[in-house]
Amino acid sequence: MEEFLTFAGNNPVLSAVWVALVVMIIVTTIKMKMSPIKQISPQDLTFLVNREEGMTLDIRAEKEFKTSHILDAVNLSNEKISQNGFTSLEKHKDKPIIVVCTAGISAAKVANDLFKAGFEKVSILKGGMNAWINAGLPVSKN
């Protein structure tokens, strides 16, 4: 402990950066736990689709979607969302919607927008299509 205090005293900038990183990790973790939008695994996605008639919303570009996508997924790229909003999804408002992107990062904004638009059961596929493919789960190509 004494060595840690000596290091912190001799390197105040590094110590401040370390403390800031720890605080940011804690805040991000708390935000994720408190968020109404959950990150789910590929296995959880299959359970939601099969047991609760969930819908998979793929927000990748149409070219990527045609290369490979989750079975029965609906493609609604960011361009289409900015033009028409979520009008095409209104009939799925009471069912779980799982937003999928390439790596699970850009899906958060769309999921938040869906939640604000009144869709209550919104989730994000953690790791996106990369996680789905790495789990060895089936994809459709058309």
N, C-alpha and C positions, 0 to 999 in steps of 0.2 A: 504494500500500500504506500509505503514511504517513497519507493521508486516511482510509482505512478504520480504522486504529488510533485516530486522533483521534476519529472518529465513535463508535467503540465505547467509548472512554473517556468521552465526553460523554453518551452514551445507554446506560447499562448495562442498563436494563430492556429496551429494544428489542433490544439485542445478545443478551441472554439468551433472549428469545423467538425470535429468528432461529435461534440455535444449537439450541434445543429443537425447532423445526420441522424443521430439517435432520436432526437425529438421528432424529426420529419417521419421517420419509420413508425414511431409510436402513433403519431397523429393519423397517418395514412391507414394503419391497421385499425384504429378505432373507427375511422370514417367508413371503412369497408364493412366492419361488423355491424355498424348502425344503419347502413344504407338499406333501403327497401329493395334495391336491386342486388341480387346475389350472383356470385360467380359460381358456376356449376361445372362438374366434370363431364366428360363425354358419356360416362355411364349414367349419370343423373339425367342428362339430356334424353337418353333412350327411355328411361323410366317416365319422364314427363310426357314424351310423345306417345308412348304406348299406353300408359295408364290414365293420363289426364287429358288426352287428346291435344297435347301441346303442339305448337307450330314453330318450326325453325325458320327464322328470318335471316337470310344470307345477304349481307350488305356489301359484299365485294363487287367489283366491276363485272359486267355481264360476261366478258371474255373469260375471266377467272372462274366464274360460276359455271360456264359451259365446259370448262376443262374438267372440273370435278366438284361435286357438291354432295351434301348429306341428302339421303333419300327423302323425297317429298318436301324438300326445302323450297321456300319461296324467295326469289331474288328481288330485292328492292335496293338498288344501288343508291349511294348518297346523292347522286344527281336527280334521281327520280323522287327521293324524299324531299329535296329542296323545292322541286317543282310542284308536287301534289300532296305533300305531307303524308299522313297515314290513312287517307280515306279508303284505300283498298284493304286495309286491315280491320276496319270497323266491325266486321262480322266475327272477328276473333277476340274482341275486347274482353270477354269473360274467361278466356282460356289462357294457359301459360304461353308466353312468347319467349323464345330463346334467340337472342341476337348473336350472330356468328360473323366474324370477320377473319382476316388471315391469321393474326397472332393474338387476338383477344384484347387489343389495345383500343382500336378505333370504335369498337362496339359500345363502349361506355357512353359516349355522347348520344348515340342513337337510342340506347336503352333509357337514358335520362329523359330524352325528348318524348319517348313513348310513355314513360311514367307520368310526365307532366301533362300529356294529352289524355290521361285517364285510363291507360292500360295498367292494371294493378299487379298482374302476375308476370313481371318482366325479369328475365335472367340473362346472363352473359355466359357464353361458353368460354371457360377459362382456357387460355392458350389457343383459342380459335380453331380454324381448320387444321392448323399444324398439329394441335393436340389430338384432334379426331383421327387424322391420318396416322400419327405416331402410335395411337392406341390400336391400330390395325382394324378399325371399323370400316364398314362398307361405304363406298362412294358411288355416285351415279355420274355417268359421263354422257352428255348429249350435246 
